[in-house]
Amino acid sequence: MLDARALQVNGRRTDLLPATSLRVSPGELLLVRGENQDDRTALALTLTGRMKPSSGHLSWNGSTRLKAVRKASALVDSPGINEPEQHLSVCDLVTEDLALIPRRYRGALLAKPWLKLNSFEDVEKLWVDELPAERRVSLLTQLALADPAVDLLVLDSPDRHSADPTVWLERCEQLAFDAGRPLAVVAVVATLPDGWEGPSAVIGNSVPHAELPPGAEEEAEGALAADAAQVGNAASSETPDADMNSADENVEEAK
């Protein structure tokens, strides 16, 4: 299980990653919403052990060593980090990625046999940026799984390639719920798909005194007014001289 509690990364002026908490286990898909691309990438890097948190707790199956988290995880298609270069052909991309797999796992893996085995022969001569979004997500996740040590996939902004969430969501669900090799899958996205009822989190959900989301401030003011009226009515019926401004001003912090 990946356990992150109040993970936070300092920046020069503002936090690269505001304090965020989440949990996900093999066989689960978690969607994490973050409006800012830098926040999404910082979270993806931190969850996979590629960036050291400034504070907070991060563990994989009880181990807090970043090396253990990094070994068990794969960062998929992170903008400006490990997204494929546009000038690469699919065949060249596969050759490069397979070369990064530890030798004890790689064996005699070669690009063309791998492409045939995984049913990507039809796109091997295309440039990476020519791939349809669905095939791109499928290819990059399958390449990540060429390393048998990987049990955690973190996809950075897969929704940037298409306005249709099924392009990446169905693939993530397939990977998480695969009975043969169930994975812990985290997709860090700009917005949650309409109708999504599965597990989700939001970047910055552990920031103390976090700003209220849109609409929550008006709801809080309405609740305060209702509380004040209720207390005022009670005071006028029991003690006419009671202070009418003693309404409780504590409103549950929105997260």
Secondary structure, 3 states (H helix, E strand, C coil): CEEEEEEEECCCCCCCEEEEEEEECCCEEEEEECCCHHHHHHHHHHHCCCCCCCEEEEEECCECCHHHHHHHEEEECCCCCCCCCCCCEHHHHHHHHHHCCCHHHHCCCCHHHHHHHCCCHHHCCCEHHHCCHHHHHHHHHHHHCCCCCCCEEEEECHHHHCCCCHHHHHHHHHHHCCCCCCCEEEEEECCCCCCCCCCEEECCCCCCCCCCCCCHHHHHHHHHHHHHHHHHHHHHHHCCCCCCCCCCCCCCCCC
